[in-house]
Amino acid sequence: MSDYIMDMRKIVGHRTIMQCAASIICVNEHGQILLGKRTDNHLWGYAGGSIEIDEKVEDAAKRELFEETGLIADEITFFYINSGPETHYIYPNGDEVSNIEIIYLCRKYHGELKRQKAEMDELRFFFPHEISLEMISPPIRPVIKQFLSDVQKAEK
C-alpha cells in the first residue's frame, strides 16, 4: 500500500476514498498475459497499484510492475481507463475504494520473474482461453473482459 493511501487511511479509516492507480498487463511472445494470485482475496490480477503524490502515471505503472513481478518494462502503450461503479471495491480488511485506474500493455520487458510475497502468492502466464472472469479480482474484471474481447477480435 502506498504511503499516501496509508496516510489517508489514518484519517478516514475504512470509509470510501478515491484511489488513483496505474497498472501494466504484460504480454509475452506467445500471447500469454502475466497474472498474479493476490494474497488478500486469492483471485488473479495484473501488476498495479496506487500512484504516489506527484508521480507520473507511466512511472507508477512501471514501478508497480517491477515491485510486484521483478520485471522491467522497456516499452508500454496505453490500453484502458477503468473507472465507474464496477471499480468500487471493499478489500477483505474493510478498506473501501472507488478506483480510477490507467492501464498499459507491455510486450517488451526484461528481468527475472520474482513475486512480491506480501502481495502475490503466485505469478503465472496465462493464454487468453485459460482465463475466466470469475478467477479475476472484481475491480479489474472490466479490463480483462476488454483485453479478452480485443484478443478475440484480433484472431478473426
N, CA and C atoms as an extended XYZ file, in Angstrom:
468
Properties=species:S:1:pos:R:3:atomname:S:1:resname:S:1:resid:I:1 pbc="F F F"
N         0.846       -1.177        0.000 N   MET     1
C         0.000        0.000        0.000 CA  MET     1
C         0.890        1.238        0.000 C   MET     1
N         0.508        2.233       -0.785 N   SER     2
C         1.331        3.432       -0.899 CA  SER     2
C         1.303        4.239        0.385 C   SER     2
N         2.340        5.058        0.570 N   ASP     3
C         2.397        5.933        1.749 CA  ASP     3
C         1.203        6.873        1.766 C   ASP     3
N         0.835        7.400        0.607 N   TYR     4
C        -0.295        8.322        0.532 CA  TYR     4
C        -1.578        7.648        1.000 C   TYR     4
N        -1.834        6.459        0.505 N   ILE     5
C        -3.058        5.743        0.892 CA  ILE     5
C        -3.025        5.407        2.378 C   ILE     5
N        -1.879        4.987        2.890 N   MET     6
C        -1.774        4.689        4.328 CA  MET     6
C        -2.039        5.946        5.154 C   MET     6
N        -1.521        7.078        4.708 N   ASP     7
C        -1.779        8.335        5.419 CA  ASP     7
C        -3.264        8.692        5.386 C   ASP     7
N        -3.891        8.509        4.246 N   MET     8
C        -5.332        8.789        4.130 CA  MET     8
C        -6.152        7.867        5.035 C   MET     8
N        -5.764        6.617        5.099 N   ARG     9
C        -6.489        5.649        5.928 CA  ARG     9
C        -6.418        6.024        7.409 C   ARG     9
N        -5.319        6.645        7.846 N   LYS    10
C        -5.204        7.093        9.237 CA  LYS    10
C        -6.252        8.161        9.547 C   LYS    10
N        -6.642        8.907        8.525 N   ILE    11
C        -7.618        9.989        8.708 CA  ILE    11
C        -9.048        9.488        8.548 C   ILE    11
N        -9.305        8.692        7.509 N   VAL    12
C       -10.690        8.331        7.177 CA  VAL    12
C       -11.084        6.916        7.596 C   VAL    12
N       -10.128        6.146        8.071 N   GLY    13
C       -10.453        4.764        8.448 CA  GLY    13
C       -10.801        3.947        7.220 C   GLY    13
N       -11.883        3.176        7.310 N   HIS    14
C       -12.287        2.298        6.207 CA  HIS    14
C       -13.214        2.980        5.195 C   HIS    14
N       -13.608        4.243        5.448 N   ARG    15
C       -14.546        4.927        4.550 CA  ARG    15
C       -14.017        4.949        3.114 C   ARG    15
N       -14.921        5.126        2.176 N   THR    16
C       -14.564        5.138        0.755 CA  THR    16
C       -13.649        6.305        0.426 C   THR    16
N       -12.555        5.979       -0.275 N   ILE    17
C       -11.682        7.007       -0.824 CA  ILE    17
C       -11.521        6.757       -2.319 C   ILE    17
N       -11.233        7.822       -3.049 N   MET    18
C       -10.894        7.665       -4.452 CA  MET    18
C        -9.437        7.241       -4.520 C   MET    18
N        -9.186        6.192       -5.255 N   GLN    19
C        -7.826        5.666       -5.371 CA  GLN    19
C        -7.408        5.712       -6.832 C   GLN    19
N        -6.382        6.486       -7.133 N   CYS    20
C        -5.854        6.569       -8.494 CA  CYS    20
C        -4.741        5.536       -8.627 C   CYS    20
N        -4.843        4.703       -9.639 N   ALA    21
C        -3.900        3.597       -9.792 CA  ALA    21
C        -3.357        3.549      -11.218 C   ALA    21
N        -2.197        2.923      -11.332 N   ALA    22
C        -1.568        2.672      -12.625 CA  ALA    22
C        -1.186        1.205      -12.678 C   ALA    22
N        -1.418        0.578      -13.824 N   SER    23
C        -1.202       -0.857      -13.949 CA  SER    23
C        -0.624       -1.206      -15.303 C   SER    23
N        -0.029       -2.404      -15.359 N   ILE    24
C         0.526       -2.912      -16.604 CA  ILE    24
C         0.097       -4.361      -16.800 C   ILE    24
N        -0.380       -4.649      -17.999 N   ILE    25
C        -0.629       -6.028      -18.407 CA  ILE    25
C         0.542       -6.435      -19.293 C   ILE    25
N         1.333       -7.397      -18.817 N   CYS    26
C         2.466       -7.916      -19.593 CA  CYS    26
C         1.980       -9.038      -20.495 C   CYS    26
N         2.366       -8.968      -21.756 N   VAL    27
C         2.022       -9.991      -22.732 CA  VAL    27
C         3.338      -10.549      -23.276 C   VAL    27
N         3.507      -11.867      -23.182 N   ASN    28
C         4.767      -12.456      -23.664 CA  ASN    28
C         4.693      -12.785      -25.156 C   ASN    28
N         5.781      -13.329      -25.689 N   GLU    29
C         5.886      -13.603      -27.132 CA  GLU    29
C         4.911      -14.680      -27.604 C   GLU    29
N         4.300      -15.416      -26.671 N   HIS    30
C         3.324      -16.455      -27.020 CA  HIS    30
C         1.879      -15.963      -26.907 C   HIS    30
N         1.707      -14.671      -26.580 N   GLY    31
C         0.372      -14.105      -26.423 CA  GLY    31
C        -0.243      -14.371      -25.055 C   GLY    31
N         0.556      -14.861      -24.118 N   GLN    32
C         0.072      -15.100      -22.758 CA  GLN    32
C         0.196      -13.821      -21.941 C   GLN    32
N        -0.711      -13.648      -20.962 N   ILE    33
C        -0.608      -12.486      -20.079 CA  ILE    33
C        -0.199      -12.938      -18.684 C   ILE    33
N         0.577      -12.067      -18.047 N   LEU    34
C         1.075      -12.344      -16.712 CA  LEU    34
C         0.042      -11.915      -15.682 C   LEU    34
N        -0.329      -12.849      -14.820 N   LEU    35
C        -1.237      -12.560      -13.718 CA  LEU    35
C        -0.617      -13.044      -12.422 C   LEU    35
N        -0.976      -12.374      -11.346 N   GLY    36
C        -0.535      -12.784      -10.023 CA  GLY    36
C        -1.736      -13.113       -9.161 C   GLY    36
N        -1.608      -14.169       -8.373 N   LYS    37
C        -2.674      -14.535       -7.437 CA  LYS    37
C        -2.490      -13.697       -6.174 C   LYS    37
N        -3.459      -12.842       -5.909 N   ARG    38
C        -3.370      -11.872       -4.816 CA  ARG    38
C        -3.420      -12.562       -3.454 C   ARG    38
N        -2.679      -12.020       -2.497 N   THR    39
C        -2.694      -12.594       -1.153 CA  THR    39
C        -3.936      -12.186       -0.375 C   THR    39
N        -4.571      -11.065       -0.753 N   ASP    40
C        -5.711      -10.597        0.045 CA  ASP    40
C        -7.025      -11.299       -0.293 C   ASP    40
N        -7.336      -11.472       -1.576 N   ASN    41
C        -8.615      -12.107       -1.932 CA  ASN    41
C        -8.427      -13.422       -2.695 C   ASN    41
N        -7.174      -13.806       -2.939 N   HIS    42
C        -6.819      -15.074       -3.588 CA  HIS    42
C        -7.379      -15.208       -5.002 C   HIS    42
N        -7.601      -14.060       -5.634 N   LEU    43
C        -8.003      -14.020       -7.040 CA  LEU    43
C        -6.846      -13.446       -7.841 C   LEU    43
N        -6.943      -13.549       -9.157 N   TRP    44
C        -5.839      -13.171      -10.043 CA  TRP    44
C        -5.977      -11.731      -10.513 C   TRP    44
N        -4.822      -11.098      -10.716 N   GLY    45
C        -4.796       -9.743      -11.249 CA  GLY    45
C        -3.439       -9.443      -11.860 C   GLY    45
N        -3.364       -8.350      -12.580 N   TYR    46
C        -2.110       -7.910      -13.182 CA  TYR    46
C        -1.413       -6.959      -12.211 C   TYR    46
N        -0.193       -6.580      -12.524 N   ALA    47
C         0.587       -5.694      -11.663 CA  ALA    47
C         0.035       -4.281      -11.710 C   ALA    47
N        -0.092       -3.680      -10.547 N   GLY    48
C        -0.571       -2.311      -10.484 CA  GLY    48
C        -0.768       -1.853       -9.057 C   GLY    48
N        -0.937       -0.557       -8.909 N   GLY    49
C        -1.172       -0.020       -7.582 CA  GLY    49
C        -1.310        1.483       -7.605 C   GLY    49
N        -1.404        2.037       -6.417 N   SER    50
C        -1.656        3.465       -6.251 CA  SER    50
C        -0.511        4.325       -6.765 C   SER    50
N        -0.907        5.460       -7.314 N   ILE    51
C         0.045        6.462       -7.776 CA  ILE    51
C         0.378        7.344       -6.578 C   ILE    51
N         1.658        7.613       -6.381 N   GLU    52
C         2.097        8.483       -5.287 CA  GLU    52
C         1.920        9.953       -5.683 C   GLU    52
N         1.919       10.826       -4.708 N   ILE    53
C         1.814       12.265       -4.948 CA  ILE    53
C         2.915       12.693       -5.929 C   ILE    53
N         2.519       13.424       -6.973 N   ASP    54
C         3.408       13.990       -7.999 CA  ASP    54
C         4.130       12.949       -8.856 C   ASP    54
N         3.769       11.680       -8.747 N   GLU    55
C         4.383       10.648       -9.577 CA  GLU    55
C         3.680       10.606      -10.931 C   GLU    55
N         4.440       10.473      -12.003 N   LYS    56
C         3.851       10.312      -13.328 CA  LYS    56
C         3.175        8.947      -13.401 C   LYS    56
N         2.041        8.896      -14.083 N   VAL    57
C         1.271        7.660      -14.184 CA  VAL    57
C         2.112        6.543      -14.789 C   VAL    57
N         2.836        6.846      -15.867 N   GLU    58
C         3.658        5.834      -16.524 CA  GLU    58
C         4.742        5.302      -15.581 C   GLU    58
N         5.335        6.202      -14.805 N   ASP    59
C         6.368        5.786      -13.849 CA  ASP    59
C         5.775        4.902      -12.759 C   ASP    59
N         4.578        5.243      -12.306 N   ALA    60
C         3.913        4.430      -11.280 CA  ALA    60
C         3.627        3.027      -11.810 C   ALA    60
N         3.159        2.939      -13.042 N   ALA    61
C         2.859        1.624      -13.634 CA  ALA    61
C         4.133        0.787      -13.724 C   ALA    61
N         5.213        1.384      -14.197 N   LYS    62
C         6.487        0.668      -14.311 CA  LYS    62
C         7.028        0.269      -12.934 C   LYS    62
N         6.882        1.147      -11.962 N   ARG    63
C         7.334        0.853      -10.605 CA  ARG    63
C         6.564       -0.330      -10.027 C   ARG    63
N         5.258       -0.302      -10.192 N   GLU    64
C         4.424       -1.391       -9.672 CA  GLU    64
C         4.761       -2.719      -10.349 C   GLU    64
N         5.000       -2.679      -11.658 N   LEU    65
C         5.381       -3.906      -12.365 CA  LEU    65
C         6.652       -4.482      -11.762 C   LEU    65
N         7.645       -3.639      -11.561 N   PHE    66
C         8.910       -4.120      -11.002 CA  PHE    66
C         8.735       -4.621       -9.570 C   PHE    66
N         8.039       -3.836       -8.748 N   GLU    67
C         7.864       -4.229       -7.342 CA  GLU    67
C         7.135       -5.560       -7.197 C   GLU    67
N         6.113       -5.770       -8.015 N   GLU    68
C         5.268       -6.957       -7.852 CA  GLU    68
C         5.762       -8.176       -8.615 C   GLU    68
N         6.537       -7.960       -9.700 N   THR    69
C         6.921       -9.097      -10.550 CA  THR    69
C         8.421       -9.229      -10.801 C   THR    69
N         9.194       -8.203      -10.514 N   GLY    70
C        10.613       -8.222      -10.822 CA  GLY    70
C        10.933       -7.861      -12.265 C   GLY    70
N         9.911       -7.595      -13.085 N   LEU    71
C        10.126       -7.277      -14.499 CA  LEU    71
C        10.253       -5.771      -14.705 C   LEU    71
N        11.046       -5.403      -15.690 N   ILE    72
C        11.265       -4.006      -16.044 CA  ILE    72
C        10.670       -3.771      -17.429 C   ILE    72
N         9.755       -2.829      -17.511 N   ALA    73
C         9.090       -2.515      -18.782 CA  ALA    73
C        10.023       -1.707      -19.664 C   ALA    73
N        10.250       -2.200      -20.878 N   ASP    74
C        11.046       -1.464      -21.856 CA  ASP    74
C        10.177       -0.504      -22.662 C   ASP    74
N         8.969       -0.933      -22.979 N   GLU    75
C         8.013       -0.106      -23.726 CA  GLU    75
C         6.611       -0.398      -23.204 C   GLU    75
N         5.820        0.654      -23.025 N   ILE    76
C         4.424        0.476      -22.657 CA  ILE    76
C         3.551        1.304      -23.589 C   ILE    76
N         2.339        0.829      -23.811 N   THR    77
C         1.371        1.572      -24.608 CA  THR    77
C         0.059        1.646      -23.831 C   THR    77
N        -0.612        2.780      -23.949 N   PHE    78
C        -1.888        2.961      -23.259 CA  PHE    78
C        -2.885        1.914      -23.737 C   PHE    78
N        -3.651        1.363      -22.792 N   PHE    79
C        -4.664        0.371      -23.133 CA  PHE    79
C        -6.078        0.786      -22.738 C   PHE    79
N        -6.290        1.233      -21.498 N   TYR    80
C        -7.657        1.331      -20.987 CA  TYR    80
C        -7.692        2.209      -19.743 C   TYR    80
N        -8.820        2.873      -19.519 N   ILE    81
C        -9.079        3.535      -18.242 CA  ILE    81
C       -10.245        2.815      -17.595 C   ILE    81
N       -10.026        2.345      -16.390 N   ASN    82
C       -11.020        1.581      -15.639 CA  ASN    82
C       -11.561        2.473      -14.523 C   ASN    82
N       -12.847        2.805      -14.601 N   SER    83
C       -13.466        3.655      -13.584 CA  SER    83
C       -14.961        3.386      -13.568 C   SER    83
N       -15.624        3.953      -12.593 N   GLY    84
C       -17.067        3.819      -12.507 CA  GLY    84
C       -17.500        2.842      -11.429 C   GLY    84
N       -18.800        2.569      -11.371 N   PRO    85
C       -19.346        1.738      -10.290 CA  PRO    85
C       -18.730        0.343      -10.199 C   PRO    85
N       -18.295       -0.212      -11.348 N   GLU    86
C       -17.710       -1.560      -11.338 CA  GLU    86
C       -16.393       -1.604      -10.581 C   GLU    86
N       -15.753       -0.452      -10.425 N   THR    87
C       -14.450       -0.420       -9.756 CA  THR    87
C       -14.554       -0.140       -8.260 C   THR    87
N       -15.756        0.123       -7.784 N   HIS    88
C       -15.958        0.317       -6.341 CA  HIS    88
C       -15.712       -1.029       -5.667 C   HIS    88
N       -14.861       -1.033       -4.650 N   TYR    89
C       -14.435       -2.302       -4.077 CA  TYR    89
C       -14.192       -2.164       -2.580 C   TYR    89
N       -14.533       -3.199       -1.862 N   ILE    90
C       -14.218       -3.284       -0.438 CA  ILE    90
C       -13.197       -4.409       -0.281 C   ILE    90
N       -11.998       -4.035        0.157 N   TYR    91
C       -10.942       -5.019        0.379 CA  TYR    91
C       -11.300       -5.923        1.552 C   TYR    91
N       -10.715       -7.112        1.602 N   PRO    92
C       -11.001       -8.016        2.725 CA  PRO    92
C       -10.770       -7.395        4.110 C   PRO    92
N        -9.889       -6.394        4.208 N   ASN    93
C        -9.644       -5.751        5.505 CA  ASN    93
C       -10.669       -4.674        5.832 C   ASN    93
N       -11.645       -4.433        4.931 N   GLY    94
C       -12.696       -3.448        5.156 CA  GLY    94
C       -12.454       -2.104        4.501 C   GLY    94
N       -11.259       -1.843        3.971 N   ASP    95
C       -10.987       -0.582        3.281 CA  ASP    95
C       -11.831       -0.515        2.009 C   ASP    95
N       -12.502        0.623        1.834 N   GLU    96
C       -13.385        0.788        0.680 CA  GLU    96
C       -12.811        1.839       -0.265 C   GLU    96
N       -12.839        1.531       -1.564 N   VAL    97
C       -12.275        2.432       -2.567 CA  VAL    97
C       -13.186        2.551       -3.787 C   VAL    97
N       -13.061        3.694       -4.434 N   SER    98
C       -13.598        3.901       -5.769 CA  SER    98
C       -12.380        4.121       -6.648 C   SER    98
N       -12.066        3.133       -7.478 N   ASN    99
C       -10.833        3.150       -8.256 CA  ASN    99
C       -10.954        3.937       -9.553 C   ASN    99
N        -9.883        4.630       -9.872 N   ILE   100
C        -9.661        5.217      -11.190 CA  ILE   100
C        -8.301        4.669      -11.597 C   ILE   100
N        -8.300        3.825      -12.614 N   GLU   101
C        -7.091        3.082      -12.951 CA  GLU   101
C        -6.735        3.280      -14.420 C   GLU   101
N        -5.475        3.602      -14.672 N   ILE   102
C        -4.961        3.729      -16.029 CA  ILE   102
C        -4.102        2.498      -16.295 C   ILE   102
N        -4.439        1.773      -17.365 N   ILE   103
C        -3.772        0.505      -17.642 CA  ILE   103
C        -2.995        0.599      -18.947 C   ILE   103
N        -1.791        0.031      -18.920 N   TYR   104
C        -0.912       -0.041      -20.078 CA  TYR   104
C        -0.671       -1.497      -20.453 C   TYR   104
N        -0.331       -1.709      -21.723 N   LEU   105
C         0.133       -3.011      -22.181 CA  LEU   105
C         1.645       -2.942      -22.337 C   LEU   105
N         2.292       -4.057      -22.044 N   CYS   106
C         3.742       -4.134      -22.184 CA  CYS   106
C         4.095       -5.450      -22.858 C   CYS   106
N         4.688       -5.356      -24.045 N   ARG   107
C         5.136       -6.547      -24.775 CA  ARG   107
C         6.663       -6.654      -24.820 C   ARG   107
N         7.326       -5.587      -24.404 N   LYS   108
C         8.796       -5.586      -24.368 CA  LYS   108
C         9.231       -5.283      -22.941 C   LYS   108
N         9.835       -6.285      -22.326 N   TYR   109
C        10.266       -6.163      -20.936 CA  TYR   109
C        11.457       -7.083      -20.726 C   TYR   109
N        12.127       -6.911      -19.609 N   HIS   110
C        13.224       -7.803      -19.255 CA  HIS   110
C        13.264       -7.939      -17.731 C   HIS   110
N        14.100       -8.836      -17.264 N   GLY   111
C        14.229       -9.053      -15.836 CA  GLY   111
C        13.899      -10.479      -15.458 C   GLY   111
N        14.062      -10.751      -14.198 N   GLU   112
C        13.786      -12.083      -13.667 CA  GLU   112
C        12.456      -12.056      -12.924 C   GLU   112
N        11.558      -12.931      -13.322 N   LEU   113
C        10.239      -13.004      -12.700 CA  LEU   113
C        10.383      -13.378      -11.226 C   LEU   113
N         9.920      -12.473      -10.358 N   LYS   114
C        10.008      -12.690       -8.915 CA  LYS   114
C         8.831      -11.989       -8.252 C   LYS   114
N         7.991      -12.748       -7.589 N   ARG   115
C         6.785      -12.180       -6.991 CA  ARG   115
C         7.098      -11.402       -5.719 C   ARG   115
N         6.274      -10.404       -5.445 N   GLN   116
C         6.337       -9.676       -4.183 CA  GLN   116
C         5.507      -10.475       -3.184 C   GLN   116
N         6.155      -11.135       -2.275 N   LYS   117
C         5.496      -12.101       -1.391 CA  LYS   117
C         4.360      -11.497       -0.571 C   LYS   117
N         4.458      -10.221       -0.223 N   ALA   118
C         3.406       -9.588        0.574 CA  ALA   118
C         2.107       -9.409       -0.215 C   ALA   118
N         2.216       -9.352       -1.555 N   GLU   119
C         1.026       -9.076       -2.365 CA  GLU   119
C         0.600      -10.223       -3.276 C   GLU   119
N         1.542      -11.092       -3.635 N   MET   120
C         1.238      -12.160       -4.598 CA  MET   120
C         1.639      -13.531       -4.057 C   MET   120
N         0.703      -14.468       -4.116 N   ASP   121
C         1.000      -15.857       -3.746 CA  ASP   121
C         1.714      -16.582       -4.877 C   ASP   121
N         1.429      -16.152       -6.114 N   GLU   122
C         1.936      -16.868       -7.284 CA  GLU   122
C         1.908      -15.928       -8.481 C   GLU   122
N         2.843      -16.108       -9.399 N   LEU   123
C         2.834      -15.415      -10.690 CA  LEU   123
C         2.790      -16.474      -11.777 C   LEU   123
N         1.990      -16.192      -12.818 N   ARG   124
C         1.861      -17.175      -13.885 CA  ARG   124
C         1.394      -16.502      -15.167 C   ARG   124
N         1.924      -16.977      -16.302 N   PHE   125
C         1.436      -16.530      -17.604 CA  PHE   125
C         0.271      -17.421      -18.022 C   PHE   125
N        -0.793      -16.791      -18.533 N   PHE   126
C        -1.994      -17.495      -18.975 CA  PHE   126
C        -2.259      -17.199      -20.444 C   PHE   126
N        -2.658      -18.218      -21.197 N   PHE   127
C        -3.228      -17.983      -22.515 CA  PHE   127
C        -4.612      -17.383      -22.302 C   PHE   127
N        -5.057      -16.505      -23.185 N   PRO   128
C        -6.376      -15.893      -23.008 CA  PRO   128
C        -7.510      -16.898      -22.801 C   PRO   128
N        -7.465      -18.044      -23.511 N   HIS   129
C        -8.555      -19.021      -23.369 CA  HIS   129
C        -8.565      -19.702      -21.995 C   HIS   129
N        -7.506      -19.548      -21.216 N   GLU   130
C        -7.436      -20.138      -19.875 CA  GLU   130
C        -8.053      -19.244      -18.803 C   GLU   130
N        -8.431      -18.030      -19.177 N   ILE   131
C        -8.894      -17.039      -18.208 CA  ILE   131
C       -10.415      -16.958      -18.204 C   ILE   131
N       -10.984      -17.057      -16.995 N   SER   132
C       -12.413      -16.791      -16.820 CA  SER   132
C       -12.543      -15.570      -15.913 C   SER   132
N       -13.572      -14.779      -16.095 N   LEU   133
C       -13.732      -13.570      -15.294 CA  LEU   133
C       -13.914      -13.890      -13.813 C   LEU   133
N       -14.435      -15.064      -13.489 N   GLU   134
C       -14.664      -15.443      -12.097 CA  GLU   134
C       -13.350      -15.590      -11.324 C   GLU   134
N       -12.261      -15.883      -12.013 N   MET   135
C       -10.962      -16.047      -11.351 CA  MET   135
C       -10.233      -14.719      -11.143 C   MET   135
N       -10.787      -13.631      -11.698 N   ILE   136
C       -10.147      -12.317      -11.690 CA  ILE   136
C       -10.705      -11.463      -10.545 C   ILE   136
N        -9.831      -10.704       -9.906 N   SER   137
C       -10.248       -9.796       -8.836 CA  SER   137
C       -11.328       -8.839       -9.356 C   SER   137
N       -12.436       -8.675       -8.616 N   PRO   138
C       -13.605       -7.940       -9.132 CA  PRO   138
C       -13.360       -6.562       -9.740 C   PRO   138
N       -12.573       -5.664       -9.127 N   PRO   139
C       -12.488       -4.326       -9.727 CA  PRO   139
C       -11.769       -4.265      -11.066 C   PRO   139
N       -11.044       -5.326      -11.445 N   ILE   140
C       -10.348       -5.282      -12.733 CA  ILE   140
C       -11.000       -6.183      -13.786 C   ILE   140
N       -12.126       -6.768      -13.455 N   ARG   141
C       -12.824       -7.610      -14.441 CA  ARG   141
C       -13.170       -6.862      -15.724 C   ARG   141
N       -13.607       -5.581      -15.665 N   PRO   142
C       -13.886       -4.881      -16.930 CA  PRO   142
C       -12.654       -4.779      -17.834 C   PRO   142
N       -11.485       -4.644      -17.241 N   VAL   143
C       -10.243       -4.524      -18.015 CA  VAL   143
C        -9.934       -5.854      -18.701 C   VAL   143
N        -9.988       -6.931      -17.942 N   ILE   144
C        -9.703       -8.256      -18.501 CA  ILE   144
C       -10.746       -8.614      -19.558 C   ILE   144
N       -11.994       -8.256      -19.311 N   LYS   145
C       -13.050       -8.500      -20.310 CA  LYS   145
C       -12.722       -7.789      -21.620 C   LYS   145
N       -12.275       -6.535      -21.529 N   GLN   146
C       -11.902       -5.781      -22.739 CA  GLN   146
C       -10.684       -6.395      -23.407 C   GLN   146
N        -9.683       -6.786      -22.618 N   PHE   147
C        -8.489       -7.410      -23.170 CA  PHE   147
C        -8.851       -8.687      -23.927 C   PHE   147
N        -9.651       -9.537      -23.315 N   LEU   148
C       -10.045      -10.796      -23.960 CA  LEU   148
C       -10.866      -10.543      -25.220 C   LEU   148
N       -11.721       -9.528      -25.194 N   SER   149
C       -12.513       -9.164      -26.372 CA  SER   149
C       -11.593       -8.699      -27.501 C   SER   149
N       -10.587       -7.893      -27.172 N   ASP   150
C        -9.634       -7.423      -28.183 CA  ASP   150
C        -8.864       -8.589      -28.793 C   ASP   150
N        -8.489       -9.564      -27.966 N   VAL   151
C        -7.771      -10.751      -28.460 CA  VAL   151
C        -8.665      -11.513      -29.433 C   VAL   151
N        -9.930      -11.701      -29.062 N   GLN   152
C       -10.857      -12.435      -29.943 CA  GLN   152
C       -11.031      -11.719      -31.278 C   GLN   152
N       -11.156      -10.406      -31.257 N   LYS   153
C       -11.298       -9.620      -32.483 CA  LYS   153
C       -10.061       -9.758      -33.363 C   LYS   153
N        -8.893       -9.741      -32.751 N   ALA   154
C        -7.639       -9.834      -33.498 CA  ALA   154
C        -7.462      -11.206      -34.146 C   ALA   154
N        -8.047      -12.233      -33.535 N   GLU   155
C        -7.928      -13.596      -34.057 CA  GLU   155
C        -8.842      -13.855      -35.245 C   GLU   155
N        -9.850      -12.999      -35.436 N   LYS   156
C       -10.823      -13.196      -36.527 CA  LYS   156
C       -10.295      -12.723      -37.850 C   LYS   156
